[in-house]
C-alpha cells in the first residue's frame, strides 16, 4: 500500500533527473547519443552530459534540413523516412508511460516543482489556483508553441521563406536548454547572441523565459508546463498510451472539487467529467501530466484511479485521503523563514 504517492513520484523524478542530465557519465557519450533521439520529455541535447534528448530537437532539424531538399529533388523519402522514424520512436516510448513522461520523467517539470517547494519553504505567497479565465487563455499557447515553433517556422526556413536562424526556434528559447547546461557547470547557453537580429531576439526571449519561469515557479505551480509544446504533442497521442487517469463518477463530485484544487495544472474538468454513477471513463485530459495528485486528494473510494493496461495501480480512498491531507498540512506548516501567511493555503 502506497502511503504517499507524491513522495514516490518525486523519488522517481529525482532518479530520472540525475540520469537524464548527467547520465552519459554512466552509459557513455556514444550510448547516450544513440539510445534514442525521441524521448517524450524535455531532455536537452545542448547538455553535454545528458543520457538522451527530446523528440522536439530532431523534428525541428528534419523539417529544417530535409523538407526543402525533398521538395527540390522530388524525393520525399529523404524527408519522410527520418521524420517517421522519429515519430515512431517517440510513440514506441510514449505508449509505455503516456503523459506520465511529464509528471514523472521530465527534468524541467521536476525543476519547477523543486522551485515551488523552495518558494513555499521561504514563505513566499503562493498562487494555488489560477482563475478559470486565465487558464482558458493560457491553454491554447502550448498548441501555438508546437505548431508555430516546432513545425511551421522550421518548415518555412527549409523552404527558403526565412533565414537559417529560424530552423530550430523552440530549442533557442527552451528553458531546459539553459537549465540543464547550468546544472552541468556550463553557462555557455545563458547569453545574448548578437551575430544577427534574429538570433538576438531568440536568445533574449530564451533568457527572459528562463528567468520568468524560475520566478513564477517559486509562487505558482508548473508555469512552463502549461505552455510546453511537448505537453501538446503528448495530448495528440494520449489515447494510445497504456497509463490512464480513470474516473467513475459520484453524485458528490459536483459539490466536492478537491481533485481540481489539488491539480497543479488547474484542470477544473476533473470535477465535472463523468459525475453520474456509470462505467469508468478515461479522463486523461490534454493538460494532464498523470502526476496522481487528484487521485490522492479524492475522498471517495475508487472514484479516481491511475490505471496501467486497464489494471488499477493507485485508487482514491477515504483512509488515504485523511492520511495524505494530514501529511500535507504538516508539510505546509514548515517554513524556513517565518513570513506570516495572509491567505489560507489550499491543498
GUMIGU-353922 format. One line per 8 residues: their letters; for each residue z, x, y of N, C-alpha, C, CB. Coordinates in steps of 0.02 Angstrom, whole numbers. Glycine has a CB too. Layout:
N
a> Z X Y Z X Y Z X Y Z X Y; ...
END
This chain:
347
xxxxxxxx> 0 42 -60 0 0 0 0 44 63 61 -48 0; -50 36 105 -53 74 167 0 49 215 -124 69 199; 41 95 241 95 75 287 72 77 360 156 119 277; 21 117 375 -5 120 443 -78 144 440 38 167 488; -124 97 445 -195 113 439 -217 159 495 -237 49 439; -191 150 555 -211 192 612 -194 265 600 -177 168 676; -136 279 570 -118 349 555 -166 378 503 -46 354 529; -184 338 453 -232 361 402 -299 376 436 -240 308 346
xxxxxxxx> -321 331 478 -386 339 511 -386 401 556 -403 277 553; -333 412 593 -331 470 638 -326 536 599 -272 464 686; -295 535 541 -295 595 499 -366 610 476 -248 586 439; -403 558 455 -472 567 434 -514 591 494 -502 501 406; -503 561 552 -539 583 613 -526 656 628 -518 540 672; -463 677 622 -445 747 637 -481 794 589 -369 757 632; -481 777 525 -514 819 475 -589 823 489 -501 793 404; -619 766 504 -691 765 518 -707 802 583 -717 693 522
xxxxxxxx> -663 796 632 -672 831 696 -673 906 684 -616 812 745; -625 931 646 -622 1003 633 -684 1026 595 -558 1020 592; -705 986 546 -763 1005 506 -827 1003 547 -770 960 445; -836 950 585 -899 942 622 -906 991 680 -905 871 647; -850 1007 713 -853 1052 770 -851 1125 750 -795 1037 818; -813 1141 696 -805 1211 676 -828 1224 605 -732 1231 684; -860 1176 573 -872 1179 501 -918 1234 477 -900 1116 479; -964 1259 518 -1009 1312 494 -971 1376 479 -1064 1325 545
xxxxxxxx> -910 1383 506 -869 1441 490 -852 1441 416 -804 1441 533; -848 1380 386 -832 1373 315 -895 1371 272 -790 1310 303; -942 1328 289 -1001 1319 246 -1057 1367 262 -1027 1247 252; -1052 1403 318 -1104 1449 338 -1156 1417 383 -1138 1477 278; -1185 1456 428 -1231 1428 477 -1293 1398 444 -1253 1482 526; -1319 1431 392 -1380 1406 360 -1367 1338 328 -1405 1456 307; -1312 1332 292 -1297 1268 259 -1285 1214 311 -1236 1275 214; -1249 1230 363 -1233 1179 413 -1297 1156 449 -1183 1206 465
xxxxxxxx> -1346 1199 454 -1409 1181 487 -1454 1140 441 -1445 1243 511; -1446 1148 375 -1493 1118 329 -1465 1057 291 -1514 1169 280; -1399 1046 294 -1371 989 257 -1404 924 279 -1295 984 267; -1406 913 343 -1438 853 369 -1448 859 444 -1397 789 353; -1503 833 468 -1513 830 540 -1508 759 565 -1581 859 559; -1472 717 530 -1472 646 547 -1405 614 536 -1524 610 507; -1350 647 554 -1284 617 545 -1275 558 593 -1229 669 556; -1251 501 571 -1242 443 615 -1180 449 659 -1237 380 574
xxxxxxxx> -1170 506 691 -1114 517 736 -1134 571 785 -1048 536 697; -1100 574 843 -1119 623 895 -1089 691 879 -1095 599 964; -1120 726 832 -1102 795 816 -1156 840 844 -1092 806 739; -1140 880 894 -1192 909 937 -1219 976 911 -1164 919 1006; -1286 982 912 -1318 1044 890 -1309 1100 940 -1392 1032 879; -1289 1085 1002 -1276 1138 1051 -1213 1177 1033 -1269 1107 1121; -1171 1149 989 -1112 1183 964 -1133 1233 911 -1060 1133 937; -1123 1297 924 -1147 1349 877 -1106 1352 813 -1144 1417 911
xxxxxxxx> -1049 1319 811 -1007 1320 751 -1008 1254 713 -936 1336 770; -1050 1207 733 -1047 1140 704 -1072 1140 632 -1086 1091 745; -1050 1089 594 -1070 1083 525 -1127 1034 516 -1011 1061 483; -1150 1003 569 -1205 955 564 -1222 932 635 -1186 894 519; -1272 891 642 -1285 862 708 -1317 794 701 -1330 909 749; -1314 756 755 -1329 684 751 -1403 670 751 -1297 648 809; -1421 610 730 -1490 590 722 -1527 585 789 -1494 524 686; -1491 576 844 -1524 567 908 -1561 630 931 -1473 548 961
xxxxxxxx> -1540 688 907 -1572 751 926 -1642 755 896 -1530 811 903; -1650 750 829 -1718 754 801 -1762 696 821 -1714 758 726; -1734 637 832 -1775 581 853 -1809 595 920 -1733 516 857; -1770 621 968 -1798 639 1033 -1850 694 1026 -1743 660 1081; -1834 745 987 -1879 803 982 -1945 784 947 -1845 859 943; -1941 740 897 -2002 720 863 -2047 678 908 -1985 680 799; -2017 635 947 -2056 596 996 -2086 643 1048 -2012 543 1029; -2047 690 1071 -2069 735 1124 -2126 782 1101 -2011 776 1149
xxxxxxxx> -2117 812 1042 -2163 865 1021 -2219 842 975 -2124 918 987; -2212 783 944 -2262 765 893 -2303 702 910 -2227 754 828; -2276 658 951 -2312 596 965 -2378 610 1001 -2269 549 1006; -2375 650 1054 -2436 665 1091 -2486 703 1049 -2419 706 1152; -2463 750 1009 -2508 788 966 -2542 742 915 -2470 844 929; -2505 693 890 -2535 646 842 -2587 602 875 -2481 602 811; -2574 581 938 -2623 540 974 -2686 580 988 -2593 515 1041; -2678 643 1008 -2736 685 1024 -2779 700 963 -2713 750 1057
xxxxxxxx> -2745 713 907 -2782 733 846 -2803 674 803 -2739 780 805; -2771 617 814 -2784 559 772 -2749 563 705 -2857 552 761; -2709 614 695 -2673 623 632 -2601 599 641 -2675 698 609; -2588 536 627 -2522 507 637 -2471 532 586 -2526 432 634; -2495 564 534 -2450 592 484 -2404 644 516 -2489 624 426; -2431 680 566 -2392 732 600 -2329 704 632 -2435 767 652; -2333 642 655 -2276 610 687 -2234 570 639 -2299 566 744; -2266 527 600 -2229 479 559 -2190 512 502 -2276 428 531
xxxxxxxx> -2216 565 473 -2180 596 417 -2111 622 437 -2222 652 388; -2105 665 488 -2038 687 508 -1995 631 537 -2043 744 558; -2026 584 573 -1989 529 603 -1958 485 549 -2034 487 649; -1999 467 499 -1973 425 444 -1921 463 403 -2031 403 398; -1931 528 395 -1881 569 359 -1814 567 394 -1906 641 351; -1815 574 460 -1752 572 498 -1719 504 493 -1765 588 572; -1758 451 502 -1730 383 498 -1705 370 427 -1782 331 517; -1742 393 377 -1721 383 308 -1657 419 291 -1775 405 261
xxxxxxxx> -1651 481 315 -1589 519 304 -1530 486 340 -1597 592 328; -1543 463 400 -1492 426 437 -1468 366 397 -1519 403 506; -1515 327 370 -1496 267 332 -1460 286 267 -1558 226 316; -1483 340 235 -1451 361 173 -1377 376 183 -1487 423 144; -1362 408 240 -1292 422 256 -1257 360 283 -1288 479 308; -1292 321 323 -1262 264 357 -1238 210 310 -1311 235 406; -1276 198 256 -1257 143 212 -1188 154 180 -1309 134 157; -1167 216 174 -1103 230 140 -1043 209 183 -1098 304 123
xxxxxxxx> -1048 218 249 -991 202 292 -1007 150 345 -967 265 325; -1070 134 354 -1089 85 405 -1062 108 473 -1062 14 388; -1038 62 514 -1015 79 581 -948 116 582 -1010 17 623; -919 127 523 -858 167 520 -872 239 540 -829 165 450; -936 260 543 -951 326 571 -925 333 642 -1027 339 569; -926 277 679 -899 279 748 -823 283 747 -922 216 786; -792 240 708 -719 234 711 -681 284 670 -700 167 689; -715 318 622 -680 363 576 -707 434 576 -683 335 507
xxxxxxxx> -769 445 600 -801 510 593 -819 542 660 -863 503 551; -845 504 707 -874 532 768 -824 576 806 -900 477 813; -840 639 819 -793 683 855 -782 661 927 -818 754 855; -832 632 960 -822 610 1029 -777 549 1031 -889 595 1062; -782 504 982 -737 447 979 -665 470 971 -756 401 922; -653 519 927 -586 545 917 -560 578 980 -584 594 859; -602 616 1014 -582 649 1076 -559 598 1128 -641 691 1104; -594 542 1134 -574 491 1181 -507 460 1162 -627 437 1186
xxxxxxxx> -496 451 1098 -431 424 1075 -374 473 1092 -433 409 999; -387 537 1083 -336 587 1100 -321 585 1175 -359 658 1079; -372 579 1216 -362 575 1288 -322 512 1306 -430 574 1325; -336 458 1271 -300 396 1284 -225 404 1266 -330 338 1244; -212 438 1211 -143 450 1191 -107 495 1242 -140 481 1121; -142 545 1267 -112 589 1317 -96 550 1380 -160 648 1334; -143 509 1402 -131 468 1461 -72 421 1452 -192 429 1478; -68 393 1393 -13 347 1379 54 383 1381 -22 313 1310
xxxxxxxx> 58 442 1350 121 479 1348 140 508 1416 117 535 1297; 90 517 1459 105 539 1528 127 480 1571 44 573 1559; 125 421 1543 148 362 1581 96 335 1629 209 378 1618; 32 353 1620 -19 327 1665 -29 252 1652 -86 365 1655; -43 217 1704 -52 145 1698 -116 131 1659 -55 112 1768; -110 90 1606 -165 78 1562 -201 13 1578 -142 78 1491; -267 15 1566 -307 -46 1566 -319 -64 1493 -375 -38 1607; -278 -110 1467 -281 -125 1396 -342 -165 1377 -219 -162 1375
xxxxxxxx> -364 -209 1420 -422 -251 1405 -463 -261 1469 -400 -319 1375; -528 -255 1462 -572 -268 1519 -585 -343 1525 -639 -230 1511; -600 -365 1585 -616 -435 1596 -680 -452 1558 -624 -450 1672; -686 -515 1538 -744 -537 1499 -810 -522 1536 -739 -611 1483; -810 -534 1602 -870 -522 1641 -890 -449 1640 -860 -545 1712; -841 -404 1644 -855 -333 1643 -883 -312 1575 -792 -292 1659; -854 -339 1522 -878 -323 1454 -950 -345 1445 -833 -356 1401; -966 -406 1469 -1034 -432 1463 -1084 -389 1502 -1036 -504 1488
xxxxxxxx> -1064 -361 1558 -1109 -319 1597 -1119 -251 1565 -1083 -311 1668; -1067 -226 1532 -1070 -159 1502 -1110 -159 1437 -1000 -132 1489; -1106 -212 1398 -1136 -213 1331 -1210 -196 1330 -1126 -280 1301; -1252 -220 1376 -1323 -202 1372 -1339 -128 1385 -1362 -244 1421; -1291 -91 1415 -1305 -23 1434 -1321 21 1374 -1245 7 1472; -1287 10 1318 -1299 51 1259 -1371 42 1234 -1249 33 1202; -1398 -19 1241 -1467 -31 1220 -1516 3 1268 -1482 -106 1216; -1500 3 1332 -1541 38 1381 -1540 113 1369 -1518 22 1452
xxxxxxxx> -1481 139 1351 -1475 211 1336 -1517 228 1274 -1400 230 1324; -1513 187 1222 -1551 200 1161 -1626 195 1174 -1530 152 1105; -1647 139 1203 -1718 128 1215 -1747 175 1266 -1729 58 1236; -1712 184 1323 -1739 224 1377 -1734 299 1366 -1705 208 1441; -1673 323 1350 -1662 395 1346 -1682 425 1279 -1590 410 1358; -1674 388 1225 -1689 416 1158 -1762 405 1138 -1643 384 1106; -1792 349 1159 -1860 334 1136 -1913 336 1192 -1860 266 1104; -1903 298 1245 -1957 289 1294 -1972 353 1334 -1939 233 1342
xxxxxxxx> -1921 384 1363 -1934 443 1404 -1962 502 1364 -1870 465 1438; -1935 517 1303 -1968 570 1264 -2040 553 1245 -1928 583 1200; -2054 489 1230 -2122 469 1214 -2169 477 1274 -2123 396 1189; -2146 457 1332 -2187 465 1393 -2199 539 1409 -2154 430 1452; -2149 580 1395 -2157 652 1406 -2210 680 1359 -2090 688 1394; -2207 659 1296 -2256 683 1247 -2327 662 1264 -2237 658 1178; -2334 603 1294 -2400 577 1312 -2424 603 1379 -2398 501 1313; -2384 645 1413 -2405 677 1474 -2389 641 1538 -2476 688 1471
xxxxxxxx> -2350 587 1534 -2333 549 1594 -2274 580 1632 -2318 478 1576; -2233 619 1597 -2175 650 1628 -2175 725 1611 -2110 617 1604; -2138 763 1651 -2132 835 1639 -2087 847 1578 -2104 871 1701; -2089 908 1551 -2054 925 1489 -1978 918 1494 -2070 996 1469; -1952 918 1555 -1879 912 1562 -1852 846 1534 -1860 917 1636; -1896 796 1528 -1875 730 1505 -1888 721 1430 -1911 676 1544; -1896 775 1394 -1909 771 1323 -1848 754 1281 -1938 834 1298; -1788 772 1305 -1726 755 1269 -1673 734 1319 -1701 815 1225
xxxxxxxx> -1685 681 1358 -1640 664 1413 -1569 645 1391 -1669 608 1452; -1562 613 1333 -1494 595 1314 -1453 657 1298 -1495 548 1253; -1483 704 1263 -1446 766 1248 -1424 802 1312 -1489 814 1205; -1465 797 1364 -1449 830 1427 -1388 800 1462 -1508 828 1473; -1373 736 1448 -1316 704 1482 -1260 686 1434 -1340 642 1518; -1268 699 1369 -1219 678 1319 -1153 714 1328 -1247 690 1249; -1097 678 1334 -1031 711 1341 -1012 754 1281 -978 659 1352; -1039 738 1222 -1022 777 1163 -1048 848 1169 -1049 744 1101
xxxxxxxx> -1105 858 1203 -1133 925 1212 -1084 970 1250 -1200 920 1251; -1053 942 1301 -1005 981 1341 -939 988 1304 -994 949 1410; -916 934 1274 -851 934 1240 -850 985 1183 -835 866 1213; -899 982 1138 -897 1024 1079 -905 1098 1097 -950 1004 1030; -947 1113 1146 -955 1184 1165 -893 1211 1199 -1016 1192 1210; -861 1170 1241 -799 1191 1273 -745 1205 1221 -774 1138 1323; -742 1163 1169 -690 1170 1118 -703 1229 1072 -685 1107 1077; -763 1257 1075 -776 1319 1037 -771 1381 1082 -845 1316 1005
xxxxxxxx> -746 1372 1143 -735 1428 1188 -794 1446 1231 -716 1486 1149; -844 1402 1234 -903 1417 1275 -909 1367 1331 -967 1417 1231; -922 1392 1392 -932 1347 1449 -1005 1346 1471 -887 1368 1507; -1050 1368 1427 -1120 1375 1446 -1155 1308 1459 -1157 1413 1392; -1128 1254 1433 -1159 1189 1444 -1129 1152 1504 -1152 1146 1381; -1077 1177 1532 -1046 1146 1590 -1071 1182 1653 -967 1149 1586; -1129 1162 1676 -1161 1197 1732 -1211 1150 1765 -1196 1262 1708; -1236 1172 1823 -1289 1136 1858 -1352 1178 1852 -1271 1122 1933
xxxxxxxx> -1403 1150 1820 -1466 1185 1809 -1511 1175 1870 -1502 1160 1744; -1524 1228 1907 -1564 1224 1968 -1636 1245 1957 -1533 1266 2022; -1658 1252 1895 -1725 1276 1882 -1779 1225 1902 -1732 1292 1809; -1761 1161 1906 -1808 1110 1928 -1768 1050 1952 -1858 1090 1869; -1798 1008 1994 -1762 948 2017 -1740 902 1959 -1805 908 2065; -1783 895 1908 -1766 852 1852 -1706 879 1813 -1827 844 1805; -1709 945 1797 -1653 975 1762 -1589 972 1803 -1669 1048 1743; -1594 979 1868 -1536 975 1911 -1506 904 1908 -1554 993 1984
xxxxxxxx> -1548 854 1912 -1524 785 1909 -1491 770 1842 -1582 736 1921; -1521 794 1788 -1493 781 1721 -1427 818 1711 -1543 802 1667; -1424 881 1732 -1363 920 1722 -1306 893 1765 -1375 994 1739; -1320 873 1827 -1268 843 1869 -1243 777 1838 -1295 831 1941; -1290 737 1812 -1271 675 1779 -1228 688 1719 -1333 635 1759; -1246 739 1679 -1207 755 1620 -1137 779 1637 -1243 809 1580; -1131 822 1687 -1065 846 1708 -1022 789 1734 -1072 901 1762; -1053 746 1775 -1017 689 1803 -994 641 1748 -1060 652 1854
xxxxxxxx> -1039 627 1700 -1023 581 1646 -966 607 1603 -1084 567 1604; -966 673 1590 -912 702 1550 -846 696 1587 -927 776 1534; -845 715 1651 -783 709 1690 -759 638 1696 -793 738 1759; -805 592 1706 -787 521 1712 -759 496 1646 -847 479 1732; -789 516 1591 -765 495 1525 -693 519 1513 -810 521 1470; -679 582 1529 -612 609 1519 -561 571 1562 -610 684 1537; -579 559 1625 -533 524 1670 -521 452 1648 -561 524 1742; -574 417 1630 -567 347 1608 -531 342 1542 -635 314 1604
xxxxxxxx> -544 390 1496 -513 386 1430 -437 391 1433 -540 441 1386; -411 420 1486 -338 426 1491 -305 360 1514 -321 481 1540; -345 313 1537 -317 250 1561 -347 188 1527 -326 244 1635; -401 196 1490 -430 139 1455 -457 162 1387 -487 106 1497; -472 114 1345 -492 130 1276 -567 139 1270 -468 75 1229; -587 195 1239 -655 209 1219 -708 196 1273 -671 168 1158; -704 228 1330 -751 212 1384 -824 229 1368 -731 249 1447; -836 288 1338 -906 306 1325 -933 269 1264 -913 381 1314
xxxxxxxx> -890 254 1215 -913 219 1155 -948 154 1173 -855 205 1108; -927 122 1227 -955 57 1247 -1028 62 1268 -913 28 1304; -1051 122 1289 -1120 129 1312 -1158 178 1269 -1121 152 1385; -1130 199 1213 -1160 251 1172 -1222 225 1136 -1109 277 1120; -1278 261 1140 -1338 239 1104 -1331 242 1029 -1396 281 1126; -1286 285 1003 -1275 286 931 -1245 221 908 -1231 345 912; -1201 191 948 -1172 126 932 -1227 74 927 -1120 106 984; -1276 77 972 -1332 31 971 -1375 42 908 -1375 38 1034
xxxxxxxx> -1388 105 891 -1427 120 832 -1392 95 769 -1441 195 826; -1326 103 767 -1287 75 712 -1295 0 708 -1213 94 719; -1293 -33 766 -1296 -106 767 -1361 -132 736 -1290 -131 839; -1415 -94 745 -1480 -115 718 -1477 -120 642 -1536 -66 739; -1441 -73 610 -1441 -68 537 -1375 -90 504 -1456 3 517; -1331 -122 543 -1264 -136 516 -1263 -181 455 -1222 -167 570; -1315 -221 444 -1316 -267 387 -1331 -232 321 -1368 -321 399; -1351 -167 324 -1367 -132 261 -1309 -89 238 -1429 -89 270
xxxxxxxx> -1256 -83 278 -1200 -39 260 -1154 -70 208 -1161 -22 321; -1122 -27 168 -1076 -51 117 -1010 -74 146 -1064 4 66; -988 -44 201 -924 -62 232 -935 -121 280 -892 -1 270; -889 -169 279 -897 -229 321 -828 -252 345 -933 -286 281; -829 -286 402 -771 -324 425 -784 -397 409 -758 -313 503; -739 -427 371 -749 -495 346 -692 -540 371 -753 -496 269; -710 -601 389 -659 -649 412 -665 -715 374 -667 -661 488; -608 -739 352 -603 -807 326 -558 -845 373 -576 -809 251
xxxxxxxx> -588 -886 415 -553 -914 472 -494 -958 456 -601 -952 511; -452 -965 506 -393 -1007 502 -391 -1050 565 -327 -965 495; -361 -1109 559 -356 -1154 617 -314 -1123 672 -326 -1221 596; -273 -1073 654 -229 -1041 703 -267 -991 747 -173 -1006 668; -327 -970 725 -362 -916 759 -375 -930 833 -428 -902 724; -395 -991 849 -410 -1009 919 -350 -999 964 -434 -1080 923; -290 -1008 937 -229 -1005 978 -196 -936 976 -179 -1056 954; -220 -893 932 -187 -828 922 -219 -774 967 -191 -807 848
xxxxxxxx> -276 -749 948 -311 -699 988 -284 -628 984 -310 -719 1057; -237 -614 938 -209 -547 933 -260 -496 911 -149 -547 886; -308 -518 870 -359 -471 847 -402 -447 905 -404 -505 794; -420 -493 950 -461 -475 1008 -422 -430 1056 -485 -537 1044; -357 -441 1063 -315 -398 1105 -310 -328 1076 -245 -429 1113; -307 -323 1010 -299 -258 978 -364 -218 978 -275 -267 907; -421 -252 982 -486 -218 976 -497 -170 1034 -543 -269 973; -510 -105 1021 -521 -57 1075 -588 -67 1111 -517 14 1048
xxxxxxxx> -632 -107 1081 -697 -120 1111 -701 -188 1145 -752 -115 1059; -644 -223 1149 -640 -288 1183 -690 -338 1155 -651 -280 1258; -692 -344 1089 -737 -392 1057 -700 -458 1051 -762 -367 987; -706 -500 1100 -669 -563 1101 -695 -612 1048 -673 -596 1170; -757 -600 1024 -786 -645 973 -747 -641 907 -859 -627 961; -707 -589 898 -665 -585 838 -622 -647 831 -622 -522 839; -599 -673 887 -555 -731 887 -593 -795 872 -519 -737 954; -653 -801 899 -690 -864 894 -736 -869 834 -729 -875 956
xxxxxxxx> -757 -811 806 -802 -813 749 -767 -841 688 -829 -743 734; -799 -889 656 -777 -914 590 -704 -937 591 -787 -860 538; -688 -988 629 -620 -1013 632 -607 -1071 585 -603 -1033 701; -659 -1098 555 -649 -1150 505 -631 -1119 438 -712 -1194 498; -594 -1155 398 -573 -1130 333 -630 -1140 284 -507 -1166 308; -673 -1090 278 -728 -1093 231 -736 -1025 199 -794 -1115 266; -793 -1011 169 -801 -947 134 -800 -889 184 -867 -947 93; -779 -830 163 -776 -772 207 -845 -756 236 -748 -711 170
xxxxxxxx> -845 -731 299 -907 -715 333 -904 -644 361 -920 -766 390; -960 -610 355 -966 -542 383 -968 -548 460 -1031 -506 357; -919 -517 493 -917 -518 566 -917 -446 593 -854 -556 592; -955 -403 560 -965 -335 585 -1012 -339 645 -993 -287 529; -985 -350 703 -1024 -364 763 -1052 -299 792 -981 -400 815; -1097 -307 840 -1135 -249 867 -1090 -195 895 -1183 -272 920; -1035 -213 928 -991 -163 960 -935 -140 914 -962 -192 1023; -930 -167 855 -876 -150 809 -884 -78 784 -874 -198 749
xxxxxxxx> -828 -42 778 -829 26 751 -791 29 684 -798 75 800; -772 -28 657 -736 -33 594 -673 10 594 -782 -11 537; -639 12 651 -577 50 655 -520 14 619 -557 61 728; -524 -51 611 -474 -89 574 -415 -114 613 -450 -48 519; -412 -102 678 -354 -124 717 -348 -200 719 -358 -96 789; -403 -234 720 -399 -308 720 -367 -332 656 -469 -338 728; -381 -299 599 -351 -318 535 -276 -303 536 -385 -282 476; -258 -246 565 -188 -227 569 -147 -278 608 -181 -159 601
xxxxxxxx> -175 -304 662 -135 -347 706 -151 -421 698 -148 -327 778; -180 -438 641 -187 -509 623 -126 -530 583 -253 -522 581; -90 -582 605 -28 -601 572 -37 -647 512 17 -635 621; -97 -667 495 -109 -715 441 -139 -680 380 -155 -772 464; -117 -701 322 -136 -668 260 -211 -676 245 -95 -696 203; -244 -619 237 -314 -614 214 -365 -647 261 -320 -644 147; -345 -663 322 -394 -691 369 -445 -638 388 -358 -717 433; -424 -577 399 -469 -522 413 -463 -469 358 -454 -491 483
xxxxxxxx> -520 -441 339 -520 -390 287 -573 -337 302 -534 -422 218; -557 -274 285 -607 -222 281 -629 -220 208 -580 -152 305; -693 -228 196 -719 -229 128 -770 -174 118 -751 -297 113; -773 -149 56 -823 -100 37 -857 -125 -26 -791 -29 26; -922 -135 -21 -960 -166 -77 -927 -231 -98 -965 -117 -136; -907 -270 -49 -877 -337 -59 -807 -335 -89 -921 -378 -103; -780 -274 -98 -712 -268 -126 -663 -256 -68 -707 -209 -178; -612 -299 -60 -563 -289 -6 -525 -223 -14 -514 -347 -3
xxxxxxxx> -526 -181 38 -488 -118 36 -428 -120 84 -534 -59 55; -430 -165 132 -373 -174 177 -375 -245 205 -373 -121 234; -319 -281 198 -318 -351 219 -259 -364 265 -314 -397 157; -268 -413 308 -213 -432 353 -158 -467 313 -238 -478 410; -97 -457 336 -40 -490 303 18 -496 352 -18 -451 239; 59 -548 345 116 -556 390 165 -497 387 153 -620 375; 178 -472 326 226 -417 319 200 -353 353 239 -403 243; 137 -337 343 109 -277 375 109 -286 451 38 -263 350
xxxxxxxx> 91 -346 474 88 -359 546 156 -347 579 65 -431 559; 209 -371 549 276 -362 578 295 -287 581 329 -401 538; 281 -252 527 297 -181 524 255 -142 574 286 -154 453; 190 -159 577 145 -122 621 160 -135 694 72 -142 606; 176 -198 711 193 -214 780 256 -179 802 200 -290 788; 306 -175 758 368 -140 774 354 -65 785 420 -149 717; 313 -35 742 297 36 749 259 48 814 255 60 689; 213 2 833 175 10 894 220 6 955 121 -42 898
xxxxxxxx> 268 -41 954 315 -48 1009 357 15 1019 361 -109 998; 380 43 963 419 105 966 377 163 993 447 122 897; 315 166 970 271 220 993 256 213 1067 205 219 953; 242 152 1091 226 141 1161 285 157 1207 204 70 1172; 346 152 1181 405 163 1223 418 237 1236 465 133 1190; 387 280 1198 397 353 1206 351 379 1260 384 391 1138; 380 408 1312 341 436 1368 364 508 1381 348 393 1432; 316 552 1392 334 621 1409 358 625 1481 273 667 1399
xxxxxxxx> 330 582 1523 351 577 1593 370 505 1605 295 600 1643; 429 494 1630 457 427 1634 434 385 1692 529 431 1635; 368 379 1704 345 334 1755 362 262 1736 269 342 1766; 384 224 1784 402 154 1771 339 114 1762 444 126 1829; 337 75 1708 279 33 1694 284 -32 1735 274 17 1619; 232 -49 1770 232 -108 1813 206 -170 1777 191 -95 1874; 174 -159 1720 149 -216 1682 169 -209 1609 72 -222 1688; 179 -264 1577 195 -263 1506 134 -243 1466 221 -332 1482
xxx> 141 -191 1424 84 -167 1386 70 -215 1329 97 -96 1360; 7 -226 1318 -14 -266 1262 -22 -222 1201 -81 -303 1277; -41 -253 1146 -49 -216 1085 -103 -163 1093 -65 -262 1027
END
